[in-house]
Amino acid sequence: MLTKTNMKNLLPGLFIFTILVTLVISCSPDELVPFYSDQTNQPGKVTISGYSVLNDSLQISVNDKIIEINKDKKTAFVKKIEKDYDFVYFGSQEKTFSIINKTTKEVLHTYHFNAQKVKDTLSFFAKDNLWIDNISRIKTGVLSKPGNSGYRFIFPNQNVYSKSGYTGNIDGIIRKINGQVLGTVENINKEKFSPFIEFPFSSPPTILMELVKHGTTESYIPGQKVTVIMTMTINKSKLIVLEEKRDANGAFSGVDGILNLTDYFVFK
């Protein structure tokens, strides 16, 4: 049974406990400072660089909270975004960045960061049925001499429409329209850009690239020759994104080589 004396002794403790609970409830996670010495606070920064050709505007959330994009306090963007986002890592707490379609609320992509690397980069290119990560780490090829045209390739939606069944690397045999072979670029795949290939610019600038299974002259789609039509540009090094395309009925209709990432980003 509690006596008056016991109640008198308990009241100060209850008062302090009530204050602590109130403070914890009223603070957001980023405002809470860990009490343990092994959980150190560190400033963090994520440099965001992206480009979207989607029809809808995008938003970025950090730990489920939509962030402001610029000094005007806008929370959505179309096309290009460049932003440094500063925050604090509390101990081992992870930061989750999500790219969200503002209209549909669909989470398009998610990235995770932690204090093991306090300064990091989030970079992407977004298009319908296509997403390319780590844009800031991509390098263009360096032309060996003036008058050349250079290329690297990536094929992120390989098999999306063709359903070819072939999942290996692809080679591209590049020819002029008169049939002269200019060279073969090897090991094109979904994950990273191919090795660099270059050749002298010539007119007419149209070139044809036949897509074949790596190390062969056999089309990556059984029984169907696949040719990509491209245009040479003098003294330029391009980063071409190959894209399977479909017709009005949803059937595979070929491969485009129109999208060039150097049209959207500045590469060092």
Protein Blocks (a to p, Z undefined) as FASTA:
>chain_A
ZZfklmmmmmmmmmmmmmmmmmmmmpcfklpccfbfklccdddddddddddfbfbdcddd
eehiacdfblnopabdehiacdddddddehjaccddddddfklopafbdcdddfklmbcc
ddddddehiacehklmpccdddfbghiacdddddfkgoklnonopabdcddddddfkopa
fbdcehiafkbccddddddddddfbdcdddddehiabdfbghiacdddddddehiacddd
ddddddfkopafbjcdkbcfklmbccZZ
